[in-house]
Amino acid sequence: MKRDDKIHPFISGNKWRKLKYILQSARHAGKTHLVTFGGAWSNHLLATACAGATFGFKTTGFVRGEAVSNPNLSLCKIYGMELQFVDRTSYRNKPLLYEQYVTSNPGAYFIDEGGYSTDGAQGCTEIIDELSLTYDHIFCACGTGTTIAGLHRGCARKELHTRLHGVVVLAGGDFIPAAVRGLYPDTEVDGLTIHTDYHFGGYAKTTPALNSFIRQFTAQTGILIEPVYTGKLLYSVFDLAKRDYFNVGARILVVHTGGLTGILGLHEQLV
Ligand SMILES: *Cc1c(COP(=O)(O)O)cnc(C)c1O
């Protein structure tokens, strides 16, 4: 397992990978104010709030849905993020929300939901650069597809013959190859295996089977995983192994993309 969860408690895992070049581009463009988007439990909002505070940017988060309070949003505020709640219809038109905002804030810099961008994917290529062994299979969880796009690019650059697997954590995950091509149009998406059957009812949904797997895995290994992303990821790998999906002796890497604060929203269901 590649433990990207250890990068930082709140600029965690792939969120740091994605923000690294986004923040560099913002700085190069002379921008001082990061503006981004997410749900009320978004790891990306929290990572952006924390990274903004760390590297000297103001931050604004547009939050989907009616005004709520929860530990994730409280952490965002403590890190200085300004929160603006927007109804679901307006939220769909992010460029418009941003246009309205940037008019009065010329220092603003647009960051798409989940950090979806080629800058974001570029940071994720470095996960591959850091590996000292080669693998037959590499697995990651997919939300926007930015991380797997970067892993794919990283493998191609090193001419690795690794099979990349994305475990989609939301229902209707067939859009992932198109999302990858949206970042790198020349990607041969045939090289990707996208698993769309491990969403457990949809984004941030869980089931007793998933919960009990997470408890068992964490208690046995000391490695904390959570129901929104990494729990579904690890469940899929164990389930595929049980079904003899892998050859004996196959070398498998799982990328722990962090996001452990997701537990705070589901802890009562989890135990
Ligand atoms: C945001 C997130 C993902 C999704 O990554 P994408 O690059 O959007 O596909 C995966 N794992 C964790 C822990 C996350 O927080």
The ligand as a MOL file (V3000), in Angstrom:
LIG
                    3D

  0  0  0     0  0            999 V3000
M  V30 BEGIN CTAB
M  V30 COUNTS 15 15 0 0 0
M  V30 BEGIN ATOM
M  V30 1 C -11.1700 12.9990 -3.3920 0
M  V30 2 C -10.7400 11.6130 -3.0890 0
M  V30 3 C -10.6550 10.6200 -4.0830 0
M  V30 4 C -11.1110 10.8640 -5.5000 0
M  V30 5 O -10.0520 11.1900 -6.3400 0
M  V30 6 P -10.2910 11.6910 -7.8440 0
M  V30 7 O -8.9660 12.2160 -8.2350 0
M  V30 8 O -11.3140 12.7890 -7.7620 0
M  V30 9 O -10.7570 10.5690 -8.6540 0
M  V30 10 C -10.1540 9.3830 -3.7220 0
M  V30 11 N -9.7960 9.1090 -2.4380 0
M  V30 12 C -9.9080 10.0250 -1.4640 0
M  V30 13 C -9.5510 9.6420 -0.0860 0
M  V30 14 C -10.3770 11.3010 -1.7440 0
M  V30 15 O -10.4920 12.2010 -0.7540 0
M  V30 END ATOM
M  V30 BEGIN BOND
M  V30 1 1 1 2
M  V30 2 1 2 3
M  V30 3 2 2 14
M  V30 4 1 3 4
M  V30 5 2 3 10
M  V30 6 1 4 5
M  V30 7 1 5 6
M  V30 8 2 6 7
M  V30 9 1 6 8
M  V30 10 1 6 9
M  V30 11 1 10 11
M  V30 12 2 11 12
M  V30 13 1 12 13
M  V30 14 1 12 14
M  V30 15 1 14 15
M  V30 END BOND
M  V30 END CTAB
M  END
